[in-house]
Amino acid sequence: MDASDDAACDRRICESGLLVRDGAALVLRRDAGGVYRLDLPRVPVDHVQKRVRITGVLEADGRVTVEGVAPA
């Protein structure tokens, strides 16, 4: 594991909230407050407008590279 792997581990997140569309993008309105703009490999249409739990990596620009989406 190198320094970049360590940094990615420090930025890992697991958050719950409401998955909503914001124009062409998807965002998570966090239960803890605030919004994360999401970078998803595919759009989980069954989860839009529902409470979900996401796992992923918080990027330097504030966007989240999502690795998993599940019902909350």
PQR file with spaces between the fields and no chain letter, atoms N, CA, C, O and H, PARSE charges and radii, in Angstrom:
ATOM       1  N    MET     1       0.845   -1.172    0.000 -0.4000 1.5000
ATOM       2  CA   MET     1       0.000    0.000    0.000 -0.0000 2.0000
ATOM       3  C    MET     1       0.892    1.238    0.000  0.5500 1.7000
ATOM       4  O    MET     1       1.790    1.359    0.834 -0.5500 1.4000
ATOM       5  N    ASP     2       0.646    2.160   -0.936 -0.4000 1.5000
ATOM       6  CA   ASP     2       1.455    3.376   -0.980 -0.0000 2.0000
ATOM       7  C    ASP     2       0.672    4.552   -0.382  0.5500 1.7000
ATOM       8  O    ASP     2      -0.439    4.379    0.121 -0.5500 1.4000
ATOM       9  H    ASP     2      -0.083    2.062   -1.614  0.4000 1.0000
ATOM      10  N    ALA     3       1.258    5.728   -0.443 -0.4000 1.5000
ATOM      11  CA   ALA     3       0.648    6.906    0.183 -0.0000 2.0000
ATOM      12  C    ALA     3      -0.711    7.238   -0.421  0.5500 1.7000
ATOM      13  O    ALA     3      -1.611    7.670    0.298 -0.5500 1.4000
ATOM      14  H    ALA     3       2.160    5.869   -0.851  0.4000 1.0000
ATOM      15  N    SER     4      -0.878    7.043   -1.741 -0.4000 1.5000
ATOM      16  CA   SER     4      -2.168    7.344   -2.357 -0.0000 2.0000
ATOM      17  C    SER     4      -3.244    6.389   -1.859  0.5500 1.7000
ATOM      18  O    SER     4      -4.399    6.789   -1.714 -0.5500 1.4000
ATOM      19  H    SER     4      -0.146    6.692   -2.325  0.4000 1.0000
ATOM      20  N    ASP     5      -2.887    5.126   -1.592 -0.4000 1.5000
ATOM      21  CA   ASP     5      -3.842    4.176   -1.025 -0.0000 2.0000
ATOM      22  C    ASP     5      -4.245    4.603    0.384  0.5500 1.7000
ATOM      23  O    ASP     5      -5.416    4.509    0.750 -0.5500 1.4000
ATOM      24  H    ASP     5      -1.948    4.801   -1.709  0.4000 1.0000
ATOM      25  N    ASP     6      -3.281    5.071    1.175 -0.4000 1.5000
ATOM      26  CA   ASP     6      -3.578    5.553    2.523 -0.0000 2.0000
ATOM      27  C    ASP     6      -4.534    6.737    2.470  0.5500 1.7000
ATOM      28  O    ASP     6      -5.471    6.816    3.265 -0.5500 1.4000
ATOM      29  H    ASP     6      -2.329    5.147    0.878  0.4000 1.0000
ATOM      30  N    ALA     7      -4.305    7.652    1.540 -0.4000 1.5000
ATOM      31  CA   ALA     7      -5.159    8.827    1.414 -0.0000 2.0000
ATOM      32  C    ALA     7      -6.575    8.420    1.030  0.5500 1.7000
ATOM      33  O    ALA     7      -7.538    8.985    1.548 -0.5500 1.4000
ATOM      34  H    ALA     7      -3.545    7.587    0.893  0.4000 1.0000
ATOM      35  N    ALA     8      -6.718    7.444    0.125 -0.4000 1.5000
ATOM      36  CA   ALA     8      -8.047    6.976   -0.277 -0.0000 2.0000
ATOM      37  C    ALA     8      -8.773    6.361    0.910  0.5500 1.7000
ATOM      38  O    ALA     8      -9.978    6.561    1.061 -0.5500 1.4000
ATOM      39  H    ALA     8      -5.935    6.985   -0.296  0.4000 1.0000
ATOM      40  N    CYS     9      -8.075    5.628    1.745 -0.4000 1.5000
ATOM      41  CA   CYS     9      -8.692    5.032    2.937 -0.0000 2.0000
ATOM      42  C    CYS     9      -9.202    6.119    3.873  0.5500 1.7000
ATOM      43  O    CYS     9     -10.256    5.962    4.490 -0.5500 1.4000
ATOM      44  H    CYS     9      -7.096    5.466    1.622  0.4000 1.0000
ATOM      45  N    ASP    10      -8.467    7.215    3.984 -0.4000 1.5000
ATOM      46  CA   ASP    10      -8.879    8.312    4.855 -0.0000 2.0000
ATOM      47  C    ASP    10     -10.128    9.011    4.341  0.5500 1.7000
ATOM      48  O    ASP    10     -10.842    9.634    5.126 -0.5500 1.4000
ATOM      49  H    ASP    10      -7.611    7.342    3.483  0.4000 1.0000
ATOM      50  N    ARG    11     -10.412    8.926    3.050 -0.4000 1.5000
ATOM      51  CA   ARG    11     -11.547    9.624    2.443 -0.0000 2.0000
ATOM      52  C    ARG    11     -12.755    8.722    2.229  0.5500 1.7000
ATOM      53  O    ARG    11     -13.753    9.173    1.666 -0.5500 1.4000
ATOM      54  H    ARG    11      -9.832    8.420    2.411  0.4000 1.0000
ATOM      55  N    ARG    12     -12.701    7.474    2.654 -0.4000 1.5000
ATOM      56  CA   ARG    12     -13.826    6.561    2.464 -0.0000 2.0000
ATOM      57  C    ARG    12     -15.018    7.036    3.290  0.5500 1.7000
ATOM      58  O    ARG    12     -14.864    7.469    4.432 -0.5500 1.4000
ATOM      59  H    ARG    12     -11.890    7.108    3.112  0.4000 1.0000
ATOM      60  N    ILE    13     -16.202    6.950    2.699 -0.4000 1.5000
ATOM      61  CA   ILE    13     -17.402    7.369    3.412 -0.0000 2.0000
ATOM      62  C    ILE    13     -18.486    6.309    3.309  0.5500 1.7000
ATOM      63  O    ILE    13     -18.489    5.483    2.396 -0.5500 1.4000
ATOM      64  H    ILE    13     -16.327    6.598    1.771  0.4000 1.0000
ATOM      65  N    CYS    14     -19.389    6.350    4.248 -0.4000 1.5000
ATOM      66  CA   CYS    14     -20.603    5.544    4.252 -0.0000 2.0000
ATOM      67  C    CYS    14     -21.672    6.473    4.811  0.5500 1.7000
ATOM      68  O    CYS    14     -21.681    6.766    6.007 -0.5500 1.4000
ATOM      69  H    CYS    14     -19.387    7.021    4.990  0.4000 1.0000
ATOM      70  N    GLU    15     -22.568    6.934    3.954 -0.4000 1.5000
ATOM      71  CA   GLU    15     -23.545    7.959    4.337 -0.0000 2.0000
ATOM      72  C    GLU    15     -24.950    7.551    3.929  0.5500 1.7000
ATOM      73  O    GLU    15     -25.142    6.852    2.934 -0.5500 1.4000
ATOM      74  H    GLU    15     -22.561    6.696    2.983  0.4000 1.0000
ATOM      75  N    SER    16     -25.931    7.996    4.706 -0.4000 1.5000
ATOM      76  CA   SER    16     -27.344    7.785    4.387 -0.0000 2.0000
ATOM      77  C    SER    16     -27.981    9.115    4.038  0.5500 1.7000
ATOM      78  O    SER    16     -27.557   10.170    4.510 -0.5500 1.4000
ATOM      79  H    SER    16     -25.775    8.564    5.514  0.4000 1.0000
ATOM      80  N    GLY    17     -29.018    9.045    3.193 -0.4000 1.5000
ATOM      81  CA   GLY    17     -29.752   10.244    2.839 -0.0000 2.0000
ATOM      82  C    GLY    17     -30.707    9.968    1.703  0.5500 1.7000
ATOM      83  O    GLY    17     -30.958    8.815    1.352 -0.5500 1.4000
ATOM      84  H    GLY    17     -29.363    8.188    2.810  0.4000 1.0000
ATOM      85  N    LEU    18     -31.241   11.036    1.128 -0.4000 1.5000
ATOM      86  CA   LEU    18     -32.195   10.948    0.032 -0.0000 2.0000
ATOM      87  C    LEU    18     -31.454   11.125   -1.290  0.5500 1.7000
ATOM      88  O    LEU    18     -30.756   12.119   -1.486 -0.5500 1.4000
ATOM      89  H    LEU    18     -31.037   11.972    1.414  0.4000 1.0000
ATOM      90  N    LEU    19     -31.605   10.163   -2.193 -0.4000 1.5000
ATOM      91  CA   LEU    19     -30.976   10.223   -3.516 -0.0000 2.0000
ATOM      92  C    LEU    19     -31.903   10.985   -4.451  0.5500 1.7000
ATOM      93  O    LEU    19     -33.027   10.548   -4.698 -0.5500 1.4000
ATOM      94  H    LEU    19     -32.172    9.354   -2.033  0.4000 1.0000
ATOM      95  N    VAL    20     -31.447   12.121   -4.975 -0.4000 1.5000
ATOM      96  CA   VAL    20     -32.288   12.959   -5.827 -0.0000 2.0000
ATOM      97  C    VAL    20     -31.528   13.409   -7.070  0.5500 1.7000
ATOM      98  O    VAL    20     -30.298   13.454   -7.093 -0.5500 1.4000
ATOM      99  H    VAL    20     -30.534   12.476   -4.775  0.4000 1.0000
ATOM     100  N    ARG    21     -32.299   13.737   -8.097 -0.4000 1.5000
ATOM     101  CA   ARG    21     -31.722   14.299   -9.320 -0.0000 2.0000
ATOM     102  C    ARG    21     -31.522   15.796   -9.130  0.5500 1.7000
ATOM     103  O    ARG    21     -32.343   16.477   -8.514 -0.5500 1.4000
ATOM     104  H    ARG    21     -33.298   13.700   -8.078  0.4000 1.0000
ATOM     105  N    ASP    22     -30.419   16.292   -9.669 -0.4000 1.5000
ATOM     106  CA   ASP    22     -30.125   17.720   -9.696 -0.0000 2.0000
ATOM     107  C    ASP    22     -29.687   18.020  -11.118  0.5500 1.7000
ATOM     108  O    ASP    22     -28.501   17.967  -11.440 -0.5500 1.4000
ATOM     109  H    ASP    22     -29.752   15.739  -10.169  0.4000 1.0000
ATOM     110  N    GLY    23     -30.658   18.336  -11.964 -0.4000 1.5000
ATOM     111  CA   GLY    23     -30.372   18.461  -13.389 -0.0000 2.0000
ATOM     112  C    GLY    23     -30.031   17.097  -13.944  0.5500 1.7000
ATOM     113  O    GLY    23     -30.802   16.151  -13.783 -0.5500 1.4000
ATOM     114  H    GLY    23     -31.622   18.378  -11.703  0.4000 1.0000
ATOM     115  N    ALA    24     -28.882   16.982  -14.599 -0.4000 1.5000
ATOM     116  CA   ALA    24     -28.449   15.700  -15.165 -0.0000 2.0000
ATOM     117  C    ALA    24     -27.690   14.855  -14.148  0.5500 1.7000
ATOM     118  O    ALA    24     -27.384   13.692  -14.413 -0.5500 1.4000
ATOM     119  H    ALA    24     -28.256   17.751  -14.730  0.4000 1.0000
ATOM     120  N    ALA    25     -27.386   15.429  -12.991 -0.4000 1.5000
ATOM     121  CA   ALA    25     -26.583   14.726  -11.980 -0.0000 2.0000
ATOM     122  C    ALA    25     -27.466   14.135  -10.887  0.5500 1.7000
ATOM     123  O    ALA    25     -28.645   14.468  -10.766 -0.5500 1.4000
ATOM     124  H    ALA    25     -27.635   16.373  -12.776  0.4000 1.0000
ATOM     125  N    LEU    26     -26.868   13.254  -10.099 -0.4000 1.5000
ATOM     126  CA   LEU    26     -27.520   12.736   -8.901 -0.0000 2.0000
ATOM     127  C    LEU    26     -26.759   13.246   -7.688  0.5500 1.7000
ATOM     128  O    LEU    26     -25.530   13.323   -7.696 -0.5500 1.4000
ATOM     129  H    LEU    26     -25.910   12.984  -10.198  0.4000 1.0000
ATOM     130  N    VAL    27     -27.505   13.593   -6.646 -0.4000 1.5000
ATOM     131  CA   VAL    27     -26.900   14.042   -5.402 -0.0000 2.0000
ATOM     132  C    VAL    27     -27.519   13.280   -4.242  0.5500 1.7000
ATOM     133  O    VAL    27     -28.622   12.742   -4.341 -0.5500 1.4000
ATOM     134  H    VAL    27     -28.503   13.530   -6.640  0.4000 1.0000
ATOM     135  N    LEU    28     -26.781   13.247   -3.143 -0.4000 1.5000
ATOM     136  CA   LEU    28     -27.284   12.667   -1.907 -0.0000 2.0000
ATOM     137  C    LEU    28     -27.527   13.807   -0.933  0.5500 1.7000
ATOM     138  O    LEU    28     -26.596   14.513   -0.545 -0.5500 1.4000
ATOM     139  H    LEU    28     -25.885   13.684   -3.063  0.4000 1.0000
ATOM     140  N    ARG    29     -28.796   13.983   -0.537 -0.4000 1.5000
ATOM     141  CA   ARG    29     -29.122   14.925    0.535 -0.0000 2.0000
ATOM     142  C    ARG    29     -28.919   14.170    1.834  0.5500 1.7000
ATOM     143  O    ARG    29     -29.756   13.363    2.238 -0.5500 1.4000
ATOM     144  H    ARG    29     -29.551   13.409   -0.852  0.4000 1.0000
ATOM     145  N    ARG    30     -27.808   14.439    2.476 -0.4000 1.5000
ATOM     146  CA   ARG    30     -27.355   13.663    3.632 -0.0000 2.0000
ATOM     147  C    ARG    30     -28.265   13.831    4.839  0.5500 1.7000
ATOM     148  O    ARG    30     -28.752   14.926    5.118 -0.5500 1.4000
ATOM     149  H    ARG    30     -27.127   15.094    2.148  0.4000 1.0000
ATOM     150  N    ASP    31     -28.489   12.722    5.556 -0.4000 1.5000
ATOM     151  CA   ASP    31     -29.228   12.780    6.816 -0.0000 2.0000
ATOM     152  C    ASP    31     -28.515   13.687    7.808  0.5500 1.7000
ATOM     153  O    ASP    31     -29.161   14.348    8.620 -0.5500 1.4000
ATOM     154  H    ASP    31     -28.093   11.832    5.329  0.4000 1.0000
ATOM     155  N    ALA    32     -27.190   13.723    7.747 -0.4000 1.5000
ATOM     156  CA   ALA    32     -26.381   14.533    8.661 -0.0000 2.0000
ATOM     157  C    ALA    32     -26.341   16.007    8.252  0.5500 1.7000
ATOM     158  O    ALA    32     -25.744   16.829    8.948 -0.5500 1.4000
ATOM     159  H    ALA    32     -26.665   13.186    7.086  0.4000 1.0000
ATOM     160  N    GLY    33     -26.972   16.341    7.129 -0.4000 1.5000
ATOM     161  CA   GLY    33     -26.964   17.706    6.626 -0.0000 2.0000
ATOM     162  C    GLY    33     -25.970   17.871    5.494  0.5500 1.7000
ATOM     163  O    GLY    33     -24.912   17.242    5.490 -0.5500 1.4000
ATOM     164  H    GLY    33     -27.456   15.674    6.563  0.4000 1.0000
ATOM     165  N    GLY    34     -26.303   18.699    4.554 -0.4000 1.5000
ATOM     166  CA   GLY    34     -25.433   18.931    3.411 -0.0000 2.0000
ATOM     167  C    GLY    34     -25.771   18.018    2.249  0.5500 1.7000
ATOM     168  O    GLY    34     -26.655   17.165    2.332 -0.5500 1.4000
ATOM     169  H    GLY    34     -27.163   19.209    4.557  0.4000 1.0000
ATOM     170  N    VAL    35     -25.047   18.222    1.173 -0.4000 1.5000
ATOM     171  CA   VAL    35     -25.299   17.504   -0.078 -0.0000 2.0000
ATOM     172  C    VAL    35     -23.979   17.020   -0.646  0.5500 1.7000
ATOM     173  O    VAL    35     -22.981   17.740   -0.629 -0.5500 1.4000
ATOM     174  H    VAL    35     -24.330   18.915    1.106  0.4000 1.0000
ATOM     175  N    TYR    36     -23.981   15.791   -1.152 -0.4000 1.5000
ATOM     176  CA   TYR    36     -22.836   15.261   -1.893 -0.0000 2.0000
ATOM     177  C    TYR    36     -23.241   15.093   -3.348  0.5500 1.7000
ATOM     178  O    TYR    36     -24.272   14.486   -3.637 -0.5500 1.4000
ATOM     179  H    TYR    36     -24.792   15.207   -1.166  0.4000 1.0000
ATOM     180  N    ARG    37     -22.439   15.627   -4.273 -0.4000 1.5000
ATOM     181  CA   ARG    37     -22.620   15.361   -5.701 -0.0000 2.0000
ATOM     182  C    ARG    37     -21.978   14.008   -5.969  0.5500 1.7000
ATOM     183  O    ARG    37     -20.855   13.753   -5.532 -0.5500 1.4000
ATOM     184  H    ARG    37     -21.602   16.120   -4.038  0.4000 1.0000
ATOM     185  N    LEU    38     -22.692   13.135   -6.690 -0.4000 1.5000
ATOM     186  CA   LEU    38     -22.258   11.753   -6.846 -0.0000 2.0000
ATOM     187  C    LEU    38     -21.745   11.459   -8.245  0.5500 1.7000
ATOM     188  O    LEU    38     -22.292   11.938   -9.238 -0.5500 1.4000
ATOM     189  H    LEU    38     -23.604   13.342   -7.044  0.4000 1.0000
ATOM     190  N    ASP    39     -20.691   10.665   -8.306 -0.4000 1.5000
ATOM     191  CA   ASP    39     -20.144   10.143   -9.556 -0.0000 2.0000
ATOM     192  C    ASP    39     -20.452    8.648   -9.541  0.5500 1.7000
ATOM     193  O    ASP    39     -19.803    7.875   -8.836 -0.5500 1.4000
ATOM     194  H    ASP    39     -20.247   10.276   -7.499  0.4000 1.0000
ATOM     195  N    LEU    40     -21.454    8.253  -10.330 -0.4000 1.5000
ATOM     196  CA   LEU    40     -21.928    6.869  -10.340 -0.0000 2.0000
ATOM     197  C    LEU    40     -21.618    6.202  -11.667  0.5500 1.7000
ATOM     198  O    LEU    40     -21.796    6.820  -12.717 -0.5500 1.4000
ATOM     199  H    LEU    40     -21.981    8.880  -10.903  0.4000 1.0000
ATOM     200  N    PRO    41     -21.153    4.941  -11.649 -0.5600 1.5000
ATOM     201  CA   PRO    41     -20.905    4.226  -12.901  0.2800 2.0000
ATOM     202  C    PRO    41     -22.199    3.923  -13.653  0.5500 1.7000
ATOM     203  O    PRO    41     -22.197    3.838  -14.881 -0.5500 1.4000
ATOM     204  N    ARG    42     -23.307    3.760  -12.919 -0.4000 1.5000
ATOM     205  CA   ARG    42     -24.622    3.580  -13.546 -0.0000 2.0000
ATOM     206  C    ARG    42     -25.657    4.215  -12.629  0.5500 1.7000
ATOM     207  O    ARG    42     -25.438    4.331  -11.423 -0.5500 1.4000
ATOM     208  H    ARG    42     -23.309    3.829  -11.922  0.4000 1.0000
ATOM     209  N    VAL    43     -26.775    4.621  -13.198 -0.4000 1.5000
ATOM     210  CA   VAL    43     -27.816    5.292  -12.421 -0.0000 2.0000
ATOM     211  C    VAL    43     -28.738    4.247  -11.799  0.5500 1.7000
ATOM     212  O    VAL    43     -29.365    3.472  -12.521 -0.5500 1.4000
ATOM     213  H    VAL    43     -26.953    4.527  -14.178  0.4000 1.0000
ATOM     214  N    PRO    44     -28.826    4.217  -10.473 -0.5600 1.5000
ATOM     215  CA   PRO    44     -29.708    3.260   -9.798  0.2800 2.0000
ATOM     216  C    PRO    44     -31.146    3.786   -9.778  0.5500 1.7000
ATOM     217  O    PRO    44     -31.613    4.274   -8.749 -0.5500 1.4000
ATOM     218  N    VAL    45     -31.852    3.689  -10.922 -0.4000 1.5000
ATOM     219  CA   VAL    45     -33.169    4.315  -11.062 -0.0000 2.0000
ATOM     220  C    VAL    45     -34.167    3.852  -10.006  0.5500 1.7000
ATOM     221  O    VAL    45     -35.060    4.615   -9.639 -0.5500 1.4000
ATOM     222  H    VAL    45     -31.473    3.293  -11.758  0.4000 1.0000
ATOM     223  N    ASP    46     -34.041    2.636   -9.513 -0.4000 1.5000
ATOM     224  CA   ASP    46     -34.961    2.139   -8.486 -0.0000 2.0000
ATOM     225  C    ASP    46     -34.786    2.863   -7.155  0.5500 1.7000
ATOM     226  O    ASP    46     -35.674    2.805   -6.304 -0.5500 1.4000
ATOM     227  H    ASP    46     -33.315    2.016   -9.811  0.4000 1.0000
ATOM     228  N    HIS    47     -33.660    3.540   -6.961 -0.4000 1.5000
ATOM     229  CA   HIS    47     -33.373    4.193   -5.684 -0.0000 2.0000
ATOM     230  C    HIS    47     -33.574    5.706   -5.709  0.5500 1.7000
ATOM     231  O    HIS    47     -33.483    6.351   -4.664 -0.5500 1.4000
ATOM     232  H    HIS    47     -32.939    3.587   -7.652  0.4000 1.0000
ATOM     233  N    VAL    48     -33.849    6.294   -6.892 -0.4000 1.5000
ATOM     234  CA   VAL    48     -34.014    7.744   -6.987 -0.0000 2.0000
ATOM     235  C    VAL    48     -35.270    8.157   -6.218  0.5500 1.7000
ATOM     236  O    VAL    48     -36.309    7.502   -6.303 -0.5500 1.4000
ATOM     237  H    VAL    48     -33.923    5.770   -7.741  0.4000 1.0000
ATOM     238  N    GLN    49     -35.158    9.249   -5.470 -0.4000 1.5000
ATOM     239  CA   GLN    49     -36.222    9.784   -4.615 -0.0000 2.0000
ATOM     240  C    GLN    49     -36.512    8.886   -3.417  0.5500 1.7000
ATOM     241  O    GLN    49     -37.610    8.923   -2.862 -0.5500 1.4000
ATOM     242  H    GLN    49     -34.314    9.781   -5.400  0.4000 1.0000
ATOM     243  N    LYS    50     -35.528    8.078   -3.018 -0.4000 1.5000
ATOM     244  CA   LYS    50     -35.677    7.201   -1.857 -0.0000 2.0000
ATOM     245  C    LYS    50     -34.471    7.363   -0.947  0.5500 1.7000
ATOM     246  O    LYS    50     -33.419    7.846   -1.368 -0.5500 1.4000
ATOM     247  H    LYS    50     -34.636    8.048   -3.469  0.4000 1.0000
ATOM     248  N    ARG    51     -34.638    6.949    0.319 -0.4000 1.5000
ATOM     249  CA   ARG    51     -33.515    6.950    1.263 -0.0000 2.0000
ATOM     250  C    ARG    51     -32.592    5.798    0.927  0.5500 1.7000
ATOM     251  O    ARG    51     -33.027    4.660    0.749 -0.5500 1.4000
ATOM     252  H    ARG    51     -35.492    6.557    0.661  0.4000 1.0000
ATOM     253  N    VAL    52     -31.301    6.114    0.842 -0.4000 1.5000
ATOM     254  CA   VAL    52     -30.287    5.113    0.506 -0.0000 2.0000
ATOM     255  C    VAL    52     -29.084    5.265    1.423  0.5500 1.7000
ATOM     256  O    VAL    52     -28.942    6.260    2.134 -0.5500 1.4000
ATOM     257  H    VAL    52     -30.948    7.038    0.986  0.4000 1.0000
ATOM     258  N    ARG    53     -28.230    4.265    1.388 -0.4000 1.5000
ATOM     259  CA   ARG    53     -26.912    4.325    2.032 -0.0000 2.0000
ATOM     260  C    ARG    53     -25.901    4.147    0.906  0.5500 1.7000
ATOM     261  O    ARG    53     -25.968    3.183    0.143 -0.5500 1.4000
ATOM     262  H    ARG    53     -28.345    3.457    0.810  0.4000 1.0000
ATOM     263  N    ILE    54     -24.963    5.090    0.810 -0.4000 1.5000
ATOM     264  CA   ILE    54     -23.918    4.974   -0.204 -0.0000 2.0000
ATOM     265  C    ILE    54     -22.578    4.718    0.467  0.5500 1.7000
ATOM     266  O    ILE    54     -22.335    5.146    1.595 -0.5500 1.4000
ATOM     267  H    ILE    54     -24.908    5.873    1.430  0.4000 1.0000
ATOM     268  N    THR    55     -21.719    4.015   -0.249 -0.4000 1.5000
ATOM     269  CA   THR    55     -20.327    3.852    0.149 -0.0000 2.0000
ATOM     270  C    THR    55     -19.481    4.331   -1.013  0.5500 1.7000
ATOM     271  O    THR    55     -19.852    4.163   -2.175 -0.5500 1.4000
ATOM     272  H    THR    55     -21.917    3.668   -1.166  0.4000 1.0000
ATOM     273  N    GLY    56     -18.348    4.925   -0.697 -0.4000 1.5000
ATOM     274  CA   GLY    56     -17.480    5.410   -1.756 -0.0000 2.0000
ATOM     275  C    GLY    56     -16.315    6.201   -1.206  0.5500 1.7000
ATOM     276  O    GLY    56     -15.952    6.088   -0.035 -0.5500 1.4000
ATOM     277  H    GLY    56     -18.047    5.062    0.246  0.4000 1.0000
ATOM     278  N    VAL    57     -15.736    7.010   -2.089 -0.4000 1.5000
ATOM     279  CA   VAL    57     -14.556    7.807   -1.750 -0.0000 2.0000
ATOM     280  C    VAL    57     -14.871    9.277   -2.001  0.5500 1.7000
ATOM     281  O    VAL    57     -15.329    9.649   -3.082 -0.5500 1.4000
ATOM     282  H    VAL    57     -16.032    7.101   -3.040  0.4000 1.0000
ATOM     283  N    LEU    58     -14.620   10.108   -0.987 -0.4000 1.5000
ATOM     284  CA   LEU    58     -14.794   11.548   -1.110 -0.0000 2.0000
ATOM     285  C    LEU    58     -13.577   12.121   -1.828  0.5500 1.7000
ATOM     286  O    LEU    58     -12.456   12.037   -1.326 -0.5500 1.4000
ATOM     287  H    LEU    58     -14.249    9.806   -0.109  0.4000 1.0000
ATOM     288  N    GLU    59     -13.804   12.702   -3.004 -0.4000 1.5000
ATOM     289  CA   GLU    59     -12.719   13.249   -3.816 -0.0000 2.0000
ATOM     290  C    GLU    59     -12.371   14.666   -3.349  0.5500 1.7000
ATOM     291  O    GLU    59     -13.125   15.289   -2.602 -0.5500 1.4000
ATOM     292  H    GLU    59     -14.715   12.769   -3.411  0.4000 1.0000
ATOM     293  N    ALA    60     -11.229   15.157   -3.796 -0.4000 1.5000
ATOM     294  CA   ALA    60     -10.737   16.475   -3.389 -0.0000 2.0000
ATOM     295  C    ALA    60     -11.703   17.598   -3.776  0.5500 1.7000
ATOM     296  O    ALA    60     -11.773   18.616   -3.088 -0.5500 1.4000
ATOM     297  H    ALA    60     -10.616   14.651   -4.403  0.4000 1.0000
ATOM     298  N    ASP    61     -12.451   17.418   -4.874 -0.4000 1.5000
ATOM     299  CA   ASP    61     -13.380   18.459   -5.321 -0.0000 2.0000
ATOM     300  C    ASP    61     -14.734   18.384   -4.615  0.5500 1.7000
ATOM     301  O    ASP    61     -15.644   19.141   -4.950 -0.5500 1.4000
ATOM     302  H    ASP    61     -12.394   16.590   -5.432  0.4000 1.0000
ATOM     303  N    GLY    62     -14.877   17.479   -3.640 -0.4000 1.5000
ATOM     304  CA   GLY    62     -16.117   17.362   -2.882 -0.0000 2.0000
ATOM     305  C    GLY    62     -17.113   16.371   -3.441  0.5500 1.7000
ATOM     306  O    GLY    62     -18.125   16.082   -2.803 -0.5500 1.4000
ATOM     307  H    GLY    62     -14.137   16.864   -3.367  0.4000 1.0000
ATOM     308  N    ARG    63     -16.842   15.851   -4.614 -0.4000 1.5000
ATOM     309  CA   ARG    63     -17.729   14.861   -5.222 -0.0000 2.0000
ATOM     310  C    ARG    63     -17.393   13.496   -4.652  0.5500 1.7000
ATOM     311  O    ARG    63     -16.273   13.266   -4.198 -0.5500 1.4000
ATOM     312  H    ARG    63     -16.020   16.086   -5.132  0.4000 1.0000
ATOM     313  N    VAL    64     -18.368   12.581   -4.675 -0.4000 1.5000
ATOM     314  CA   VAL    64     -18.158   11.232   -4.159 -0.0000 2.0000
ATOM     315  C    VAL    64     -18.153   10.237   -5.313  0.5500 1.7000
ATOM     316  O    VAL    64     -19.115   10.165   -6.078 -0.5500 1.4000
ATOM     317  H    VAL    64     -19.279   12.767   -5.044  0.4000 1.0000
ATOM     318  N    THR    65     -17.073    9.470   -5.442 -0.4000 1.5000
ATOM     319  CA   THR    65     -17.033    8.355   -6.380 -0.0000 2.0000
ATOM     320  C    THR    65     -17.696    7.185   -5.666  0.5500 1.7000
ATOM     321  O    THR    65     -17.139    6.615   -4.727 -0.5500 1.4000
ATOM     322  H    THR    65     -16.291    9.529   -4.821  0.4000 1.0000
ATOM     323  N    VAL    66     -18.898    6.837   -6.125 -0.4000 1.5000
ATOM     324  CA   VAL    66     -19.731    5.853   -5.438 -0.0000 2.0000
ATOM     325  C    VAL    66     -19.324    4.444   -5.829  0.5500 1.7000
ATOM     326  O    VAL    66     -19.146    4.131   -7.006 -0.5500 1.4000
ATOM     327  H    VAL    66     -19.350    7.299   -6.888  0.4000 1.0000
ATOM     328  N    GLU    67     -19.179    3.599   -4.809 -0.4000 1.5000
ATOM     329  CA   GLU    67     -18.867    2.183   -5.025 -0.0000 2.0000
ATOM     330  C    GLU    67     -20.077    1.302   -4.780  0.5500 1.7000
ATOM     331  O    GLU    67     -20.139    0.184   -5.291 -0.5500 1.4000
ATOM     332  H    GLU    67     -19.323    3.853   -3.853  0.4000 1.0000
ATOM     333  N    GLY    68     -21.044    1.786   -4.003 -0.4000 1.5000
ATOM     334  CA   GLY    68     -22.230    0.990   -3.719 -0.0000 2.0000
ATOM     335  C    GLY    68     -23.395    1.851   -3.277  0.5500 1.7000
ATOM     336  O    GLY    68     -23.216    2.865   -2.602 -0.5500 1.4000
ATOM     337  H    GLY    68     -20.993    2.694   -3.588  0.4000 1.0000
ATOM     338  N    VAL    69     -24.613    1.427   -3.671 -0.4000 1.5000
ATOM     339  CA   VAL    69     -25.856    2.084   -3.270 -0.0000 2.0000
ATOM     340  C    VAL    69     -26.812    0.993   -2.815  0.5500 1.7000
ATOM     341  O    VAL    69     -26.997   -0.009   -3.505 -0.5500 1.4000
ATOM     342  H    VAL    69     -24.759    0.603   -4.219  0.4000 1.0000
ATOM     343  N    ALA    70     -27.422    1.192   -1.645 -0.4000 1.5000
ATOM     344  CA   ALA    70     -28.376    0.216   -1.118 -0.0000 2.0000
ATOM     345  C    ALA    70     -29.493    0.962   -0.398  0.5500 1.7000
ATOM     346  O    ALA    70     -29.290    2.086    0.063 -0.5500 1.4000
ATOM     347  H    ALA    70     -27.272    2.006   -1.084  0.4000 1.0000
ATOM     348  N    PRO    71     -30.669    0.347   -0.296 -0.5600 1.5000
ATOM     349  CA   PRO    71     -31.745    0.980    0.477  0.2800 2.0000
ATOM     350  C    PRO    71     -31.296    1.208    1.917  0.5500 1.7000
ATOM     351  O    PRO    71     -30.565    0.396    2.485 -0.5500 1.4000
ATOM     352  N    ALA    72     -31.736    2.312    2.496 -0.4000 1.5000
ATOM     353  CA   ALA    72     -31.358    2.612    3.896 -0.0000 2.0000
ATOM     354  C    ALA    72     -32.422    2.105    4.845  0.5500 1.7000
ATOM     355  O    ALA    72     -32.290    2.260    6.059 -0.5500 1.4000
ATOM     356  H    ALA    72     -32.329    2.972    2.035  0.4000 1.0000
